[in-house]
Amino acid sequence: MDILTQLTGEFHLKIQQVESVISLLDDGNTIPFIARYRKEQTGSLDDQVLRELSERLTYLRNLNETREKYRATIEEQGALTEELAAALDRAVTMTELDDLYRPYRPKRRTRATVAKERGLELLAQILYAQEPNGEDPLIAAASYITEDVPTVEDALAGARDIIAEMVADDPAVRKRLRVVCMANGYLTSAAAKEEDSVYANYYEFREPLNKVPGHRVLAINRGEREEFLKVKVEFDSAHALRIIFSEHLKADCPSTEQVRLAAEDSYDRLIFPSLEREMRNALSDAASEAAIKVFSSNLRQLLMQPPVKGKVTLGLDPGYQHGCKTAVIDATGKVLDTGIVYPVPQFKRMEQAKQIITGFIRHHGVEVIAIGNGTASHETEVFVADLIREQNLSGVAYMVVSEAGASVYSASKLAAQEFPDYDVNLRSAVSIARRMQDPLAELVKIDPKAIGVGQYQHDLPQAKLTEALDGVVESCVNAVGVDLNTASAPLLEQVAGINATVAKNIVAYREENGTFTSRAALKKVPKLGPKAFEQCAGFLRVPESKNLLDHTAVHPESYEVAKGLLDICGVTVKELSGLQAKVDEIGLTELAKRLNVGEPTLTDIIAELLHPGRDPRDELPKPLLRTDIVGIEALKAGMELKGTVRNVVDFGAFVDIGVHQDGLVHISQITNRFIKHPSEVLKVGDIVQVWVLAVDVQKKRISLTMRQPKEQ
């Protein structure tokens, strides 16, 4: 297989683009670096396309390795024909290759191998040939009676076992049955035990294989694992047998009946169990892939939430018995104060809590409050809303923050290193406050799987999920850029070209030698070689540097180009106000020609010079801060509210409307037009206008709509 041609066709790209990407990847360049600083070679492909292309390249290379391995094995057996060699060359999936190799794969001891050991292979071949004038099977089988094969029927049964395996190994039949079964088969489930459960909707379930949504497949799989469901695939055996007969039966031959019996046995005993497994696996793989994409998309939106910059923040980690942990941090994330209060009425220490929190706010100039959304979150939110009103704390607002993974972080070695003097519970309050200030910088310290913005994450292939989510984290960190002098080791570790060892070395170098004053100083960090510097330098910002370019995403390799641009345009680094007008006057193409640089790179350089230190998150809608609260009991059908999208799943989106329980906007209530998935319209962090459809106070369920009532 020509991998270059295959990728060019699949991704609808020019051959030069694919060649360049493959070359850049093989040279050890990272995806973020290629996407940002090699646009001329790739035709400005974004990092998502580059990741998909890289994954596909790996798959195709593995496919070719497997192809040659199979070819060599078959050749060693003396069974490689020109036809089979051509079929191996044409195979474009692992499944096709496995089908072709199946007859030659070393097998465990089967009924067919036993029959072959008893000398019945030639009889099987005679019967399978179905010669029109062939010998009667009973007469033919009589010649094969031995001590191990005492009767004619034993001989015929053994021959049929061999034929059944031949039929089951037929790649053409298997391929046709896969297609037909997926198009016409059903996934069914029934109760495995007589008791109510969350899987009750699947106790009598039947849906076409090609229409079962991914979230149902994952739910059914989990129900089966927890032994609440019995699951199977239904497929018309008569339809399947017609396909098998059309390939393996010849009409009006003495031995045709024996082949027919063998084919029926092959389907029941060998083919259908294998086909059922394949259908289930195909559904699970597709569902997992879709779920990982949703998880990745949600994680990207969560990480790219606009930070609440430059504000003193109070973090509250709610709780009952152990109280509400509090931490005040300054605008840079430094801890100013900590404490524990009991804002829940049952402990009768509300007044004390009010005094302490009010003292924190007034003494430290707290402007925003971040409240974790875990246990006692609702009571704490009520307390904060009442406090703001009673104490007339104008200018103070709060936001409920997801605390998923906060406990994982607070108990980690990293948290212990960051806050050796603080209790585990107080660390989580600091983390919650920092999540509001800079979600990206704080969340990279936590395993992405622990952040909880997907569905059925524990049921997904963990290696694939980890790889996908790690890619999202890397992409987000490099898109935003990292302050070299304030970034933690976990944040630095996500920068292109920097591994865990180098990240720790950067922090150690910083602690020993003080702040970095230039990007070039990075070269002094142990184990950070030329290749690592090339990959990471453009993503690291050095605000303390005297060179403005060190504050930007302009790569050091383009510093001379940037200086040349300023010279041609007659502006200085200190006065860039006239740059855009001059660029427009001369023209981008002419400037690129004079500077001997590609237009995409020059465009990026100009954008960075016009907005040094620009944070792409600043262009997004600001987080929704609140000063009051609505109780679930106060919600009425038709009530209009504003909320924040917290999670997007296959069947809808969960929206925080200022009530402890998020409301669900079903996919059918997101828009008036048809959509296949909620992510076509919504993403995590979106601020949306919703209307209450229904409220179940007892079950704490809130149904919302984004379609104005008059439009329904």
LOGUSE-951249 format. One record per residue (C-alpha): x, y, z. Coordinates in Angstrom, 3 decimals. Last residue first. Layout:
N
X,Y,Z
...
END
This chain:
712
-42.644,25.725,20.441
-41.798,29.254,19.320
-43.889,30.994,21.995
-42.082,28.982,24.669
-38.641,30.212,23.548
-36.534,27.240,22.534
-33.549,26.797,24.847
-35.497,24.345,26.963
-35.050,23.085,30.486
-36.012,20.039,32.513
-35.003,20.120,36.177
-34.706,16.957,38.241
-34.212,17.003,41.997
-36.093,13.704,42.468
-38.402,15.258,45.066
-38.373,18.723,43.467
-39.408,17.438,40.024
-39.360,20.570,37.866
-40.673,21.018,34.319
-40.078,23.123,31.226
-37.985,25.935,32.686
-36.742,28.413,30.084
-33.135,28.895,29.040
-30.788,31.680,27.887
-27.231,30.442,27.478
-23.696,31.286,28.621
-21.378,28.766,26.971
-18.780,27.236,29.287
-18.892,23.723,27.822
-19.986,23.818,24.195
-23.334,24.100,22.480
-24.746,24.127,18.944
-23.185,21.259,16.986
-22.058,19.838,20.336
-25.697,18.859,21.016
-25.409,16.057,18.416
-27.283,15.103,15.265
-29.126,18.408,14.996
-32.590,19.098,13.559
-33.710,22.732,13.648
-35.794,24.351,16.383
-32.857,24.419,18.786
-31.724,22.944,22.090
-35.012,21.335,23.129
-34.745,18.103,21.097
-31.217,17.539,22.436
-32.628,17.573,25.973
-31.695,20.615,28.048
-31.021,19.182,31.485
-30.901,21.357,34.603
-27.971,21.405,37.013
-28.876,20.802,40.655
-27.615,23.301,43.231
-29.637,26.062,41.568
-27.874,28.993,39.916
-28.861,27.966,36.396
-26.008,25.508,35.767
-26.820,23.774,32.464
-26.489,20.108,31.560
-26.556,19.418,27.833
-28.372,16.920,25.629
-28.620,13.261,24.598
-25.046,12.663,23.447
-23.445,14.610,26.280
-22.400,18.232,26.848
-21.423,19.287,30.366
-21.418,22.479,32.432
-23.270,24.919,30.133
-23.689,28.164,32.082
-27.081,29.669,32.848
-29.520,32.528,32.298
-33.125,32.098,33.365
-36.679,32.443,32.046
-39.494,30.847,34.062
-41.990,29.003,31.828
-42.595,26.195,34.294
-41.834,27.352,37.818
-38.652,27.293,39.861
-39.011,28.554,43.446
-38.663,25.089,44.987
-35.315,24.665,43.193
-34.031,27.670,45.138
-32.811,30.712,43.193
-29.576,32.411,44.186
-28.066,35.882,44.314
-24.802,37.687,43.514
-23.778,35.710,40.450
-20.808,35.600,38.064
-21.242,34.196,34.538
-17.812,33.573,33.034
-16.671,36.064,30.359
-17.454,35.416,26.698
-14.317,34.451,24.724
-11.729,36.911,23.358
-9.714,36.804,26.583
-9.136,33.077,26.062
-6.813,33.827,23.124
-4.336,35.434,25.575
-2.326,38.181,23.871
1.190,38.628,25.267
2.048,41.243,22.668
-1.000,42.346,20.631
0.152,44.211,17.495
3.505,42.451,17.494
1.822,39.068,17.862
-0.579,39.687,14.967
2.309,40.877,12.757
4.327,37.743,13.515
1.333,35.494,12.785
0.746,37.143,9.408
4.455,36.805,8.586
4.328,33.086,9.299
1.243,32.620,7.101
2.790,34.816,4.329
5.959,32.765,4.049
9.312,34.472,4.583
11.935,35.992,2.331
11.686,39.383,4.053
11.205,41.294,0.792
8.793,38.678,-0.580
6.788,38.509,2.633
6.536,42.301,2.649
5.307,42.338,-0.945
2.672,39.700,-0.212
1.486,41.477,2.939
0.966,44.826,1.254
3.017,48.020,1.490
0.163,50.279,2.621
-1.666,47.657,4.666
1.563,46.781,6.470
2.180,50.489,7.115
-1.294,50.968,8.567
-0.877,47.895,10.774
2.496,49.050,12.121
1.562,52.621,13.055
0.824,51.919,16.704
3.992,49.891,17.242
5.962,52.393,19.303
8.406,50.767,21.717
9.369,48.002,19.286
10.067,50.622,16.667
8.341,51.593,13.455
9.698,52.369,9.975
7.702,49.698,8.171
10.814,48.231,6.550
12.709,48.355,9.861
9.817,46.822,11.819
9.565,43.984,9.308
13.317,43.376,9.461
13.109,43.101,13.245
10.327,40.534,12.942
12.263,38.573,10.303
15.362,38.631,12.522
13.303,37.308,15.421
11.900,34.475,13.299
14.069,31.613,14.653
13.297,32.959,18.132
9.625,32.033,17.583
7.081,34.853,17.773
4.534,33.778,20.401
5.091,36.998,22.330
6.771,38.318,25.474
10.232,37.253,24.236
9.594,39.465,21.196
9.473,42.483,23.512
13.178,42.008,24.333
13.819,43.468,27.787
12.672,40.152,29.251
10.578,40.106,32.445
7.441,39.071,30.547
9.196,35.841,29.419
6.616,33.791,27.475
7.111,30.143,26.534
5.295,28.702,23.513
7.858,29.881,20.966
10.740,28.322,22.875
9.311,24.795,23.185
10.126,22.928,19.965
13.395,24.673,19.059
14.591,24.503,22.658
13.849,20.761,22.793
15.831,20.234,19.593
18.775,22.339,20.822
19.017,20.542,24.195
17.204,21.050,27.494
18.974,18.390,29.552
20.214,20.934,32.130
18.784,24.461,31.739
21.361,26.838,30.248
19.570,26.923,26.893
16.574,28.458,28.639
18.586,31.657,29.025
17.881,32.350,25.348
14.239,32.951,26.222
15.265,35.974,28.225
15.316,37.345,31.777
14.546,34.055,33.503
13.694,34.619,37.151
16.109,33.655,39.912
19.173,31.452,39.676
18.425,28.613,42.103
14.625,28.674,42.078
14.514,29.235,38.324
17.013,26.436,37.672
14.925,24.079,39.829
11.734,25.054,37.993
13.417,24.511,34.615
14.930,21.211,35.803
11.499,19.982,36.910
10.122,20.714,33.438
13.174,19.043,31.841
12.514,15.837,33.779
8.773,15.811,33.064
9.229,16.301,29.318
9.432,19.556,27.376
9.284,19.506,23.556
5.853,21.102,23.260
4.674,22.565,26.564
2.587,20.179,28.677
5.448,19.559,31.129
5.626,23.296,31.782
2.134,23.133,33.316
3.022,20.158,35.527
6.279,21.916,36.570
4.427,25.044,37.673
4.483,28.163,35.517
5.498,31.482,37.107
8.742,32.456,35.370
8.255,30.780,31.996
4.775,32.232,31.556
3.065,29.674,29.343
1.320,29.975,25.994
-2.407,29.937,25.271
-2.354,27.667,22.206
0.456,25.617,23.739
-1.525,24.855,26.875
-4.686,24.088,24.909
-3.028,21.659,22.478
-1.126,19.830,25.209
-4.310,19.425,27.270
-6.218,18.175,24.224
-3.466,15.701,23.326
-3.444,14.388,26.889
-7.189,13.886,26.527
-6.826,11.840,23.349
-3.943,9.702,24.625
-5.678,9.082,27.946
-8.913,8.062,26.239
-7.084,5.747,23.844
-5.194,4.047,26.695
-8.318,3.875,28.865
-10.551,2.169,26.315
-13.890,3.552,27.549
-15.997,2.138,30.378
-14.544,4.417,33.054
-15.447,7.468,30.955
-19.112,6.485,30.687
-19.968,10.130,29.964
-17.820,13.222,29.620
-16.781,16.301,31.556
-15.487,14.646,34.722
-12.166,16.286,35.597
-10.731,12.983,36.860
-10.041,11.695,33.333
-7.871,14.761,32.689
-5.473,13.646,35.471
-5.053,16.812,37.522
-2.248,19.371,37.549
-3.332,20.581,34.102
-6.520,21.793,35.798
-4.793,24.632,37.642
-3.015,26.407,34.775
-5.983,25.903,32.452
-8.691,27.110,34.831
-6.890,30.372,35.635
-8.481,32.569,38.308
-11.586,30.424,38.782
-9.627,27.210,39.019
-7.245,29.006,41.391
-9.999,29.435,43.963
-10.979,25.753,43.709
-7.325,24.679,44.029
-6.855,26.810,47.153
-9.962,25.245,48.712
-8.603,21.783,47.780
-5.341,22.566,49.560
-7.294,23.415,52.700
-8.695,19.874,52.818
-5.257,18.240,52.514
-3.955,20.340,55.437
-1.465,23.043,54.591
2.214,23.425,55.472
3.573,21.368,52.569
1.592,23.396,50.037
3.238,23.066,46.611
5.147,19.871,47.408
2.126,18.296,49.107
-0.031,19.368,46.174
2.400,17.653,43.774
2.505,14.502,45.869
-1.256,14.205,45.449
-3.960,14.378,48.133
-5.112,17.879,47.132
-5.081,16.910,43.426
-7.365,13.889,43.742
-9.639,15.862,46.068
-9.892,18.623,43.463
-10.631,16.092,40.694
-14.112,17.369,40.035
-14.524,20.635,41.969
-16.670,22.262,39.339
-16.931,25.954,40.188
-19.997,27.800,41.451
-19.438,31.497,40.826
-19.507,34.455,43.194
-19.763,38.221,43.125
-18.349,41.068,45.229
-18.553,44.613,43.872
-21.128,45.651,46.428
-20.799,43.774,49.702
-23.990,45.155,51.248
-23.439,43.043,54.365
-26.918,41.539,54.182
-26.962,41.088,50.378
-23.482,39.638,49.950
-24.014,37.470,53.036
-27.344,36.107,51.760
-25.749,35.066,48.451
-22.788,33.518,50.286
-25.004,31.512,52.685
-27.270,30.321,49.876
-24.180,29.171,47.959
-22.896,27.366,51.048
-26.227,25.576,51.476
-26.184,24.506,47.818
-22.556,23.355,47.907
-23.109,21.168,50.959
-21.333,18.236,49.217
-19.734,19.160,45.887
-20.033,22.212,43.621
-17.001,24.107,44.898
-17.651,27.805,45.500
-15.368,30.451,43.976
-15.770,33.943,45.454
-14.827,37.132,43.625
-13.663,40.592,44.704
-11.802,39.911,47.961
-10.170,43.084,49.307
-7.936,41.232,51.760
-9.282,42.719,55.000
-12.844,43.333,53.800
-13.446,39.942,52.195
-11.581,37.921,54.820
-13.398,39.734,57.631
-16.762,39.142,55.942
-15.875,35.433,55.744
-14.895,35.274,59.427
-17.865,37.304,60.703
-20.379,35.396,58.580
-18.975,32.052,59.724
-19.291,33.111,63.381
-22.880,34.125,62.751
-23.660,30.813,61.048
-22.287,28.649,63.842
-25.497,26.756,64.620
-24.160,23.463,63.174
-27.481,22.640,61.464
-27.568,26.020,59.699
-24.620,25.281,57.340
-22.055,28.111,57.141
-19.520,26.253,59.338
-16.128,27.891,58.805
-12.577,26.645,58.307
-9.598,28.879,57.612
-7.010,30.090,55.140
-5.236,33.346,54.317
-3.035,34.997,51.714
-2.233,32.111,49.350
-0.464,33.269,46.170
-2.549,32.805,43.016
-1.221,35.878,41.193
-4.277,38.071,41.914
-4.116,37.153,45.599
-5.463,33.979,47.156
-7.929,33.572,50.016
-8.606,30.024,51.169
-11.630,28.526,52.890
-12.595,25.009,53.968
-16.280,24.576,54.758
-16.791,22.374,57.801
-15.566,18.897,58.647
-19.031,17.555,59.423
-20.784,19.348,56.569
-18.671,20.378,53.604
-18.087,23.155,51.093
-14.675,23.960,49.547
-14.755,27.750,49.381
-12.138,29.734,47.451
-11.879,33.490,48.015
-10.302,35.377,45.127
-8.301,38.595,44.838
-8.796,39.643,41.234
-6.302,40.225,38.408
-7.694,37.648,36.035
-10.957,35.708,36.020
-9.726,33.240,33.405
-11.712,32.654,30.223
-12.571,28.956,29.868
-10.072,27.264,27.546
-9.596,24.268,29.802
-13.353,23.699,29.982
-13.817,24.066,26.223
-11.006,21.627,25.498
-12.328,19.177,28.087
-15.791,19.252,26.533
-14.353,18.584,23.059
-12.169,15.766,24.353
-15.067,14.128,26.212
-17.262,14.422,23.127
-14.509,12.913,20.962
-13.912,10.168,23.519
-17.632,9.387,23.530
-17.673,9.113,19.723
-14.675,6.768,19.715
-16.178,4.712,22.519
-19.511,4.372,20.713
-17.767,3.360,17.472
-15.588,0.830,19.301
-18.546,-0.529,21.269
-20.673,-0.940,18.149
-17.826,-2.640,16.270
-17.079,-4.863,19.262
-20.713,-5.944,19.530
-20.848,-6.623,15.793
-17.551,-8.530,15.892
-18.642,-10.631,18.865
-21.900,-11.484,17.097
-20.006,-12.388,13.925
-17.718,-14.736,15.859
-20.678,-16.438,17.518
-22.403,-16.456,14.092
-19.518,-17.978,12.134
-18.353,-20.907,14.227
-21.123,-23.050,15.748
-24.319,-21.887,14.071
-22.804,-20.755,10.765
-20.390,-23.662,10.416
-23.083,-26.167,11.370
-25.309,-24.839,8.591
-22.370,-24.911,6.168
-21.486,-28.517,7.131
-25.083,-29.641,6.600
-25.088,-27.932,3.191
-21.756,-29.523,2.300
-23.143,-32.977,3.136
-26.283,-32.268,1.114
-24.155,-31.202,-1.850
-22.308,-34.558,-1.925
-24.335,-36.203,-4.675
-24.479,-33.004,-6.766
-27.705,-31.403,-7.886
-26.800,-27.730,-7.265
-23.401,-26.485,-6.145
-23.104,-25.021,-2.673
-20.273,-22.868,-1.269
-20.692,-19.211,-2.215
-24.455,-19.009,-2.718
-24.913,-21.338,0.243
-23.134,-18.896,2.576
-25.262,-15.943,1.462
-28.466,-17.971,1.677
-27.328,-19.163,5.103
-27.101,-15.600,6.405
-30.609,-14.739,5.239
-31.976,-17.924,6.824
-30.099,-17.070,10.037
-31.979,-13.775,10.368
-29.879,-11.775,12.828
-30.334,-11.030,16.507
-27.379,-9.812,18.544
-27.316,-10.581,22.243
-27.389,-8.967,25.670
-28.452,-10.338,29.040
-28.707,-7.438,31.462
-28.334,-6.746,35.200
-25.018,-8.586,35.483
-22.899,-5.491,36.258
-20.945,-6.170,33.064
-24.209,-6.489,31.095
-25.539,-3.213,32.470
-22.222,-1.547,31.579
-22.422,-2.805,27.994
-26.055,-1.700,27.782
-25.147,1.826,28.938
-22.246,1.997,26.475
-24.451,0.902,23.581
-27.147,3.331,24.674
-24.659,6.227,24.725
-23.490,5.298,21.222
-26.888,5.548,19.632
-28.305,2.279,18.194
-29.270,2.900,14.556
-27.064,0.538,12.538
-27.603,-2.348,14.946
-31.381,-2.034,14.709
-33.035,-1.714,18.162
-34.482,-4.161,20.690
-34.837,-3.567,24.421
-37.007,-5.298,26.998
-35.057,-4.939,30.243
-33.182,-1.968,28.730
-35.242,0.826,30.282
-34.815,-0.923,33.652
-31.053,-0.318,33.524
-31.039,2.072,36.496
-32.224,-0.908,38.524
-35.328,-2.801,39.587
-34.990,-6.463,40.430
-35.727,-9.767,38.743
-32.334,-10.668,37.346
-30.800,-10.888,33.865
-33.337,-8.476,32.381
-33.339,-8.433,28.585
-31.204,-6.931,25.855
-31.356,-6.819,22.074
-29.119,-5.421,19.341
-30.702,-6.044,15.968
-29.378,-7.148,12.578
-30.284,-5.877,9.119
-27.601,-3.400,8.036
-24.899,-4.519,10.479
-25.686,-8.142,9.637
-25.546,-7.514,5.891
-22.164,-5.770,6.028
-20.571,-8.315,8.358
-22.088,-11.219,6.413
-20.565,-9.993,3.164
-17.066,-9.698,4.670
-17.267,-13.092,6.379
-18.381,-14.747,3.155
-15.544,-13.201,1.124
-12.953,-14.055,3.806
-13.836,-17.811,3.824
-12.511,-19.114,7.163
-15.945,-20.197,8.422
-16.531,-22.142,5.204
-13.210,-23.985,5.534
-13.975,-24.666,9.222
-17.333,-26.186,8.312
-15.650,-28.255,5.567
-13.275,-29.821,8.111
-16.125,-30.552,10.527
-18.127,-32.003,7.617
-15.284,-34.419,6.898
-15.326,-35.541,10.533
-19.099,-36.092,10.426
-18.777,-38.017,7.140
-16.140,-40.351,8.601
-18.111,-40.876,11.811
-21.211,-41.609,9.712
-19.287,-44.235,7.766
-18.340,-45.922,11.043
-15.275,-46.760,13.181
-13.143,-43.665,12.525
-10.290,-43.974,15.033
-9.885,-47.728,14.324
-10.295,-46.993,10.643
-13.099,-46.313,8.161
-11.905,-43.984,5.416
-12.861,-46.107,2.363
-16.464,-46.260,3.531
-16.701,-42.450,3.208
-16.741,-42.593,-0.595
-19.580,-45.147,-0.580
-21.679,-43.078,1.801
-20.808,-39.883,-0.089
-22.060,-41.351,-3.408
-19.277,-40.945,-5.935
-19.103,-37.872,-8.120
-20.903,-37.361,-11.377
-21.793,-33.728,-10.686
-18.585,-33.217,-8.653
-19.356,-31.550,-5.343
-15.743,-30.422,-4.714
-16.601,-30.141,-0.994
-17.187,-33.899,-0.757
-13.861,-34.783,-2.351
-12.011,-32.171,-0.277
-13.581,-33.453,2.942
-12.618,-37.026,1.998
-9.025,-35.833,1.432
-8.980,-34.175,4.875
-10.277,-37.299,6.692
-6.965,-38.790,7.818
-7.647,-39.021,11.551
-5.337,-36.074,12.206
-7.475,-34.069,9.785
-10.587,-34.899,11.809
-8.862,-33.751,15.010
-7.834,-30.518,13.268
-11.450,-29.935,12.196
-12.850,-30.547,15.667
-10.427,-27.953,16.943
-7.013,-27.963,18.635
-5.789,-24.364,18.776
-5.067,-22.796,15.445
-1.896,-21.452,13.827
-3.150,-18.838,11.347
-3.201,-20.002,7.738
-6.990,-20.076,7.216
-7.329,-16.728,9.084
-4.716,-14.807,7.104
-7.193,-13.435,4.580
-9.720,-12.575,7.282
-7.015,-10.977,9.444
-5.921,-8.794,6.526
-9.485,-7.658,5.890
-9.976,-6.893,9.589
-6.692,-4.975,9.766
-8.006,-2.641,7.084
-6.994,-1.640,3.543
-6.485,-5.076,1.960
-5.501,-4.759,-1.714
-1.926,-6.016,-1.258
-3.135,-9.056,0.699
-5.629,-9.818,-2.080
-2.835,-9.590,-4.669
-0.707,-12.035,-2.678
-3.710,-14.363,-2.382
-4.262,-14.341,-6.153
-0.574,-14.839,-6.908
-0.538,-17.810,-4.550
1.131,-18.024,-1.144
0.527,-21.491,0.346
4.081,-22.820,0.750
3.728,-22.629,4.538
6.729,-20.283,4.660
4.915,-18.114,2.103
1.907,-17.850,4.421
4.161,-16.703,7.269
6.016,-14.191,5.084
2.775,-12.690,3.737
1.333,-12.423,7.232
4.373,-10.503,8.491
4.379,-8.327,5.382
0.722,-7.365,5.879
1.247,-6.806,9.619
4.046,-4.319,8.907
1.880,-2.628,6.272
-1.030,-2.296,8.704
1.282,-0.936,11.390
2.385,1.737,8.940
-1.231,2.435,8.073
-2.221,2.810,11.728
0.741,5.084,12.535
-0.086,7.303,9.560
-3.723,7.402,10.669
-2.730,8.625,14.124
-0.428,11.281,12.627
-3.155,12.427,10.219
-5.640,12.711,13.065
-3.130,14.662,15.148
-2.301,16.960,12.222
-5.982,17.578,11.558
-6.459,18.609,15.201
-3.279,20.701,15.230
-4.395,22.920,12.375
-3.101,22.544,8.821
-1.564,25.815,7.587
-0.514,24.479,4.170
1.773,21.977,5.860
5.145,23.309,4.711
4.209,26.990,4.907
2.510,26.488,8.261
5.631,25.171,9.969
5.625,27.284,13.144
2.200,26.904,14.719
0.870,23.531,13.568
4.315,21.914,13.374
5.250,23.121,16.862
1.925,22.033,18.379
2.233,18.550,16.742
5.769,17.943,17.966
8.789,17.579,15.664
10.811,14.381,15.861
12.198,14.285,12.308
9.661,11.594,11.435
6.869,14.012,12.288
8.310,16.721,10.045
8.834,14.293,7.161
5.309,12.888,7.472
3.842,16.395,7.601
5.886,17.541,4.596
4.900,14.563,2.475
1.258,15.073,3.417
1.340,18.711,2.365
3.235,17.962,-0.852
0.624,15.343,-1.821
-2.108,17.934,-1.627
-4.861,17.202,0.848
-8.263,15.524,0.710
-7.665,13.779,4.056
-8.441,10.270,2.801
-6.969,10.806,-0.655
-3.646,12.271,0.455
-3.414,9.704,3.243
-3.775,6.768,0.829
-1.394,8.246,-1.733
1.315,8.718,0.902
0.706,5.290,2.411
1.231,3.468,-0.887
0.000,0.000,0.000
END
